[in-house]
Amino acid sequence: MTNLLVSRVSFGDSLINQQAIKSVATEPKQDNNKLSDNAKIMIGLGALSTAILGGLLAHKCIKLNKLAKDNEQLNKLCSDYKNKFLDKLQFNVYCGSECKTAGKKIEESITSIYGKDCNIKPHTYDTSKEYLIETCENENGFFSRLIASNNKYSKRGLGTELTLKDIKWESIKQGRPVKGEISIQEGTNEYGQKCVKISFPSFETTSTGDFIPNDIMIFSRNGEYTPLQKDLLKLKDKAFTETEKEMLKELTLTTHVGEKHGFQGNFDAILSVIQHLANG
C-alpha cells in the first residue's frame, strides 16, 4: 500500500513526496483498509498536481493549434507571394527592358538625364539592401513600371502585383500634386512589404490647368524600411523648390513635348536624386 500511495503523488513536488512517504509509513494500519486523513490529503495533492499539469498542457495545445493555423495561413501567403509575384513579375523585371538612360557608372546614369553640369552626386546606397522601384506616369493613360537594381524595367498597366495588394496608405506629407505640391505616403501591402510613395506634378496639365500627378514608389523586400525609404521619409517637412520638383519630373518624363521623350528614369538616377534631396 505504501508503494502505491507514493506513485500516485509523484506528480507533485519532491517535498510533498517525502512527506507522503513519512506520513503513510508511520500511520498505523486501519481497520477495513480505510486510509487516514493524512494519506487522503497527500493523494488529493497528487491529483491536484495532475490536474494543474493537465490544464497547462491543454492550454499549451490550444496555443500550438492556433500557431499551426497561423503558420498555415502564413505559408499559403508566402506561397502565393512566390508563385504569383517572385517567379513571374520579378523575372519579367530583371529580364526586362534596358533603361535607356542608364550608363555603366552611376554618374553616367545621372548625366544622361540632367547633363554634366548638374550638382547631383552619385548615390552611395548599398543596392543589395534595396529592392524594386515602381513609377507611375501618364503616357496617354497611366502606366506603371517596375525597375530593378540592374537598371532593367517591366512596363505594366495601372497598378501592379505589388500595389494592388491592399496597401493601406498613411499620409506622411500632405500635399496636392494636381496643384503643384508634393505628397508622401507610406504603407504595407498584403505581402508585408513596406512601400513609401512620393507624388509630384508632371510636366503635363489638364484642360483646367491642373497638373497630372506622377508617382515614384519604393518597395522593400520585407517589412523593414530600406535606407532609401528612410531617406524618402525624411522629406516629410521639406519645402521643395521648383528646381527640385523639376528633378522629380524628369525621372518619369514620358510624353512631354520636346527633345526628350519616352521613359527617362533609371534605378541609379532615382536613388541619387532622393539622396540629394534628403541631404540638401
Beta strands, then each sheet from edge to edge (+ up, - down):
strand 1: 97-98
strand 2: 132-138
strand 3: 142-147
strand 4: 152-156
strand 5: 170-173
strand 6: 183-188
strand 7: 194-205
strand 8: 211-219
sheet 1: 1+ 4- 3+ 2- 8+ 7- 6+ 5-
end
